[in-house]
């Protein structure tokens, strides 16, 4: 499903959001069933090279779901299987945090950091992955040179050390990942040709080198750009029209099934489209109806259990649905109620997004069973200390590069 990549270009997966590249497979969609949490080895041949991704997450953050609560000015973290009136594992909140109307949260598992957009400040604040309480940010992007007016959504590219910030008042700004203070963006996407109109959410697909942006204004729809787009760039695809989504919000690309997941606040639904859908195209399927618990969904993400997690600010809830479900299907789990800390939750992220991983790339030249066995044994050796998973690399490094250099 993705364009073949130049093997000299490096990646560690899809910004920890999706890393299962390759052509759309023909296997049956595992509705409601996810992969085992045990370490696994998945290998894909590309241009005679194997890309293997080793991920070791802090034990305390395994499978955690992070939620930006726009009304309470907080970021809450929950256990993967949280349900009902679940108490957060951690809450970032207080005057020292710099949070103000947080609307979106993104995780950089390469560097163990949380990125948050603050629409009412306006700023982007960065915290340690396990931050808790009234924790001051590690870095804050704010000031007139940044161009930020209403930063509403964010995506982190830890491969190219960039962050993409959707600004509801303008367009999309691209900053250095380590930007701090009143630092200008590296580039921006803005202008009449872009089709951007009050952007709402963003998603970065590093396997296909594409940036997805949902919009609210008269243009509406979902616009797709090359990752390196700048200026008044025209989108390469536009999912726009009455058959698509009434008010698109959160986005997630499911590379395993070559689909684009879109939260639709206006229709109280979540749609699945073909990833390359263009124009006034109807969804492949839709989750909606009173049994779903959806009233105005925003954030969406697939976890590696193949479960769809949805943040709904109108219901002040986070619901978890079987991946691939359709119609008026009830959720598997619902986090809501007093004690949860949820307050108009919008953006969300998880440390174990579908196909995602954090870590370094190991490249094996031609088939070498002995070396693969060593890699597999290494996986088992570190599994006791933290989360270890193997997944194919979305783009491949030069075989002469050492691990961790790309």
C-alpha positions in Angstrom: 0.0 0.0 0.0 2.9 2.3 0.4 5.4 3.7 -2.1 8.7 1.8 -2.1 11.2 3.8 -0.1 14.8 4.5 -1.0 16.8 2.1 1.2 19.2 4.9 2.1 16.5 6.7 4.0 16.0 5.9 7.7 13.0 5.3 9.9 12.0 3.8 13.1 8.3 3.4 12.1 5.5 5.8 11.7 6.2 8.3 14.4 5.2 5.5 16.8 1.7 5.7 15.3 1.8 3.0 12.6 4.6 0.9 11.2 2.9 -1.9 9.3 3.7 -0.9 5.8 3.5 -3.0 2.6 0.6 -3.7 0.2 -2.9 -4.1 1.6 -3.0 -7.7 2.7 -5.7 -10.3 2.0 -6.0 -11.6 5.5 -9.4 -11.5 7.3 -9.8 -8.4 9.6 -9.6 -9.6 13.2 -12.7 -7.8 14.5 -12.4 -7.6 18.2 -9.2 -9.6 18.4 -5.8 -8.2 18.9 -2.3 -9.6 18.9 -0.8 -11.1 22.0 1.1 -8.9 24.3 4.1 -11.3 24.1 7.2 -10.2 22.2 6.9 -11.1 18.5 9.0 -10.9 15.4 7.6 -9.6 12.2 9.9 -9.4 9.2 9.3 -7.8 5.7 11.6 -8.1 2.8 12.3 -4.9 0.9 15.0 -4.5 -1.7 16.9 -7.5 -0.2 17.1 -6.0 3.3 15.2 -6.8 6.5 14.2 -3.9 8.8 13.6 -5.0 12.4 12.5 -2.6 15.0 13.3 -3.2 18.7 11.1 -1.4 21.2 11.7 -1.2 24.9 9.3 1.0 26.8 9.5 1.9 30.5 7.5 -0.7 32.4 5.4 2.1 34.0 4.2 3.4 30.6 3.3 0.1 28.9 0.1 0.5 26.9 -0.8 3.8 28.7 -3.4 6.0 27.1 -2.8 9.8 27.4 -5.7 12.2 27.1 -5.7 16.0 26.7 -8.6 17.5 28.7 -9.4 20.9 27.2 -11.8 22.1 29.9 -9.8 21.2 33.0 -6.4 22.1 31.6 -4.9 18.7 32.3 -3.3 15.6 30.7 -4.4 12.3 32.2 -2.8 8.9 31.7 -4.8 5.6 32.1 -3.9 1.9 32.0 -4.5 0.2 28.7 -7.5 -1.8 30.1 -9.0 1.0 32.1 -12.8 0.9 32.3 -15.6 2.6 34.1 -14.7 5.3 36.7 -11.0 4.4 36.4 -8.7 6.7 38.3 -5.8 8.1 36.2 -2.4 6.6 36.7 -0.9 10.1 36.4 -2.3 13.7 36.0 -0.3 16.6 34.7 -2.1 19.7 36.1 -1.3 22.9 37.9 0.1 26.4 37.5 3.6 25.3 36.9 2.7 23.0 33.9 1.9 25.9 31.5 -1.2 24.0 30.3 -4.0 26.2 29.0 -6.9 24.6 27.0 -4.9 21.5 26.0 -6.4 20.1 22.8 -4.0 17.5 21.5 -1.3 15.2 22.9 1.5 13.3 21.0 4.1 10.9 22.3 7.7 10.7 21.3 8.8 7.3 22.5 12.3 7.7 21.0 13.0 10.4 23.6 10.3 9.6 26.2 8.5 12.9 25.9 4.9 14.1 25.8 4.0 17.0 23.5 0.8 19.1 24.2 -0.8 21.9 22.2 -2.4 24.6 24.3 -5.0 26.5 22.4 -5.8 29.2 24.9 -2.2 30.2 25.8 -1.1 29.7 22.9 1.9 27.3 23.1 3.3 23.8 22.8 4.6 22.3 26.0 6.8 19.2 26.4 7.1 16.9 29.4 8.8 13.7 30.4 6.8 10.6 29.5 6.1 9.8 33.2 5.4 13.4 34.3 2.9 13.7 37.1 1.4 16.5 39.1 2.3 20.2 38.8 5.3 19.3 36.6 7.0 22.2 34.7 7.6 21.6 31.0 11.0 20.6 29.7 10.5 23.1 26.8 7.8 25.6 25.8 7.3 26.9 22.2 5.6 30.3 22.4 6.0 33.9 21.4 5.3 36.1 18.3 8.1 34.5 16.2 6.5 31.1 16.5 3.4 32.2 14.5 1.2 30.3 16.9 -2.3 31.7 17.2 -4.5 28.8 18.2 -2.4 25.6 18.2 -4.9 22.8 18.2 -3.2 19.6 17.2 0.3 18.1 17.0 2.2 15.2 15.4 5.8 14.2 16.3 8.4 13.0 13.7 11.2 11.6 15.8 12.8 10.2 12.6 13.4 13.7 11.1 13.3 15.5 14.4 10.4 17.7 13.5 6.9 18.4 15.0 3.8 19.4 13.0 1.4 21.8 14.7 -2.0 22.5 13.3 -3.1 26.1 14.1 -6.8 26.7 14.0 -6.2 30.3 13.1 -3.8 29.8 10.2 -2.3 26.6 8.8 0.3 24.0 9.8 3.7 25.0 11.3 6.7 22.7 11.3 9.2 23.2 14.1 12.4 21.4 15.1 11.6 18.7 17.6 13.7 20.4 20.2 12.5 23.9 19.5 12.1 26.0 22.6 11.0 29.6 23.4 10.1 32.1 20.8 11.6 30.1 17.9 10.3 30.5 14.4 9.0 27.4 12.5 11.2 25.7 9.9 8.5 25.9 7.4 4.7 26.3 7.2 1.8 25.1 5.0 -0.6 27.9 4.4 -2.4 29.7 1.6 -5.5 29.4 -0.6 -4.1 26.5 -2.6 -3.7 24.3 0.5 -7.4 24.0 1.0 -6.8 24.3 4.8 -9.6 26.1 6.6 -9.5 26.2 10.4 -7.5 23.0 10.8 -8.5 20.6 13.5 -6.3 17.6 13.8 -3.2 16.1 12.1 -1.7 12.7 11.5 1.8 12.0 10.1 2.3 8.8 8.0 6.1 8.3 7.8 5.8 5.1 5.8 4.2 7.0 2.9 5.7 10.4 3.7 2.3 12.0 4.0 0.7 14.5 6.3 -3.1 14.4 7.0 -5.0 17.5 8.2 -8.7 17.6 9.1 -10.5 20.9 8.7 -13.6 22.7 10.1 -14.2 25.7 7.9 -16.0 26.1 4.6 -13.3 24.1 2.8 -13.7 21.3 5.3 -12.7 17.7 4.7 -9.3 16.0 5.1 -6.4 17.3 3.1 -3.3 15.1 2.5 0.2 16.6 1.7 3.7 15.3 1.1 5.5 15.3 4.5 7.9 18.0 3.2 5.2 20.3 1.8 5.8 24.0 2.4 4.1 27.3 1.6 1.0 27.5 -0.5 1.2 23.8 -1.5 -1.7 22.0 -3.1 -2.8 18.8 -1.4 -2.1 15.5 -3.2 -5.5 14.2 -2.1 -8.7 15.8 -0.7 -11.4 13.8 1.0 -14.2 16.4 0.7 -17.9 16.2 0.0 -21.3 15.3 1.4 -20.5 11.5 1.3 -17.4 11.8 3.4 -17.5 13.3 6.9 -19.7 16.1 8.3 -17.1 17.5 10.7 -13.9 15.5 10.5 -11.7 15.6 13.6 -9.2 13.0 14.8 -7.3 11.0 12.2 -5.4 7.7 12.2 -3.8 5.7 9.4 -4.1 2.0 9.8 -1.3 0.7 7.6 -2.0 -2.9 8.2 -5.3 -2.6 6.3 -4.5 0.5 4.3 -7.3 2.6 5.8 -7.8 6.1 7.1 -9.8 6.3 10.3 -11.7 9.6 10.8 -13.6 10.8 13.8 -16.7 12.8 12.7 -18.0 15.1 15.5 -21.0 16.3 13.4 -22.3 12.8 12.7 -21.4 11.4 16.1 -19.5 8.6 14.2 -16.2 7.2 13.3 -15.6 6.3 9.7 -13.1 4.1 7.9 -12.0 5.1 4.4 -9.5 3.6 2.0 -6.2 5.3 2.8 -5.9 6.7 -0.7 -9.5 7.9 -0.9 -9.8 11.1 -2.9 -12.8 13.4 -3.6 -16.4 12.8 -2.5 -15.9 9.2 -1.4 -18.1 7.3 1.0 -16.6 5.4 3.9 -16.0 1.7 3.8 -17.8 1.4 7.1 -19.1 3.6 10.0 -19.4 3.2 13.7 -22.5 5.1 14.9 -25.7 4.8 16.9 -26.9 5.0 20.5 -25.2 1.8 21.6 -21.7 3.1 20.6 -21.6 5.8 23.3 -20.4 8.3 20.6 -21.9 11.8 20.8 -19.2 14.0 19.4 -15.9 12.1 18.9 -12.5 13.9 18.4 -9.4 11.9 19.1 -8.9 8.4 17.6 -6.1 5.9 17.8 -5.7 2.2 17.2 -3.7 0.3 19.7 -1.6 -2.9 19.1 -4.5 -5.1 20.4 -6.4 -3.8 17.3 -8.7 -1.8 19.4 -10.0 1.6 18.4 -9.8 4.2 21.2 -12.0 7.3 20.9 -12.0 10.5 23.0 -15.4 12.2 23.1 -15.6 15.7 24.6 -19.4 16.0 24.5 -19.7 12.8 26.5 -16.5 13.4 28.6 -15.6 9.8 27.9 -13.0 7.6 26.3 -14.5 4.5 24.6 -12.7 1.5 23.3 -14.2 -0.4 20.3 -13.1 -3.6 18.5 -11.0 -2.7 15.5 -13.0 -3.2 12.2 -16.3 -2.9 14.0 -19.2 -1.3 12.2 -22.7 0.0 12.8 -24.3 0.4 16.2 -21.8 -1.8 18.0 -21.3 -1.2 21.8 -17.8 -0.4 23.0 -15.7 -3.0 24.8 -14.8 -0.5 27.5 -15.9 3.0 28.5 -13.9 5.3 30.8 -16.2 8.0 32.2 -17.6 9.5 35.4 -16.4 11.1 38.6 -12.9 10.4 39.5 -11.6 9.8 36.0 -10.3 13.3 35.6 -11.9 13.5 32.1 -13.1 17.0 31.2 -13.9 17.6 27.5 -11.3 15.1 26.3 -10.2 15.8 22.8 -6.8 14.5 21.7 -5.3 11.2 22.8 -2.4 8.9 22.2 -1.1 5.6 23.4 2.4 4.2 24.0 1.4 1.1 22.0 -0.3 2.4 18.9 -1.1 -0.1 16.1 2.1 -1.1 14.3 4.1 1.5 16.3 7.2 1.0 18.4 10.0 3.0 19.9 13.6 2.0 19.8 16.4 1.5 17.3 16.7 -0.2 13.9 18.6 -3.4 13.4 19.3 -4.2 9.7 20.2 -7.7 8.6 21.6 -8.1 5.1 20.6 -11.2 3.2 18.9 -14.1 5.1 20.9 -15.2 8.1 19.0 -17.5 10.4 21.6 -17.5 13.1 21.5 -13.7 13.3 17.7 -13.7 13.4 17.8 -16.2 16.2 20.2 -14.0 18.2 17.8 -11.1 17.6 14.8 -13.1 18.8 16.7 -14.3 21.9 17.7 -10.7 22.7 14.0 -9.9 22.6 13.2 -12.5 25.2 16.1 -11.4 27.3 14.9 -7.8 27.8 11.2 -8.7 27.9 11.2 -9.0 31.7 12.6 -5.5 32.2 10.2 -3.7 29.8 8.0 -3.9 26.8 9.8 -5.5 23.9 8.3 -5.7 20.4 9.6 -6.2 16.9 8.0 -4.6 13.9 9.1 -4.0 10.4 10.7 -0.7 9.7 8.5 1.6 7.6 11.5 2.9 5.6 14.9 1.3 5.4 18.3 2.6 6.4 21.4 2.2 4.4 22.8 -1.2 5.3 26.1 0.4 6.1 24.6 2.5 8.9 24.8 1.3 12.4 21.9 0.8 14.8 20.4 4.0 16.1 22.0 6.3 13.6 18.9 7.0 11.5 
